[in-house]
């Protein structure tokens, strides 16, 4: 795994280490999987399914954004193309809202 850009340096026993600004160290295995964020970097909706996770690992966006923009423009997407804010807002008009229900005792 590349350590350039993420601040990790080689450490003992096939692990990586990075100093955290709070004063502690973060140690991870070298074969760690990428971290999937809570929200899609393209549309800012919550990533909430396995399909979203798989789409993020391939395209760095949610499943819906991967179907709308990334899959059909695979080469451009990998080269860095992303939809404009206006395009994202227009596509989100018909998206059903995320309903959250909480019970508090």
N, C-alpha and C positions, 0 to 999 in steps of 0.2 A: 504494500500500500504506500502511496506517495505521502510524504510528510510535509511537502512544500505547501505553504499557504494556510495550513490549518494550525500551525504552531507546535505540532508534536515533534519530538525528537526521539531517536532510538533509545531504548531502555533495556534492562535486563530481561532475558528469557523471552525473546520475540514479543516484546511489549513496547508501547510508546508512552511517553510522558510529556505533559505540558503543565507549566505553572499557571495557576489561576490568579487573577488580580487580588482575590480575597485572601491570599496567603497559603492556600493548599495546593496540592498537585493532583492532576488527573492522570490516571494510568489506565490504558486500554490495550486489548490485544491487537496485534498487527492485522489480523484478518477480520476486523470489526466491520459490520455492515453499515451503510450510510444511514444517517439519522433522518427519519421522515418527519417533517414539521407538522404542526397542528393545522396550519392553514395553507391553502394553495397560493404559491407566489404569484400566480397569474390573476385569479379572480377573487382571492382572499376569502373563499368559503372553507369551512372546516373539512379536513380530510377525515372521513369517517367509515370507510369500508376497505376491505381487502383490495377491491378494484382500484380505489384511490391510491393505496399503498403501492401496488404494482405499477400504476401509471406514473407515480412520482419517481420510482426507481428507474424507469425507462426514460421519461420525458421531463421530470422535475415539475410536474403539475398534477392536478386532480384528473380523475378519469374523464369527467365531462370536458375539460379543456383539452385533454389529449385527443378525444374524439372529434371535437370541434375544429381544432387547429393543428395539433402536433402530428397526428397520424398521416394526414393528407399532405403535409409539407415536411416530411421527415428530414430531408437534407437541409432545408432552410432552417428548420427548428434546431437541428444539431449545430448549425452554424451561428445560432443566436437570435434568429427572428422570433419576435413575440407580437401578439396582437396589440393594437393601440388601446388606450384606456377607453376611448369611444366605442371600439369594437366589443370590448369586454362588457361595458355597460349595456350596450344594445342586446347582447346575447343573454344577459342576466335578467332581462325584463320578464321572460316567460319561465324563469326557474322558480320552482316551488320553494317557499320559505322552509327553513330548518326549524321544526317545532321542538322545543325543549320543555319537558315536564318535570317538576321537582316536587317532592313531598317533604314537608318539614314537620317534624314532631314537636 
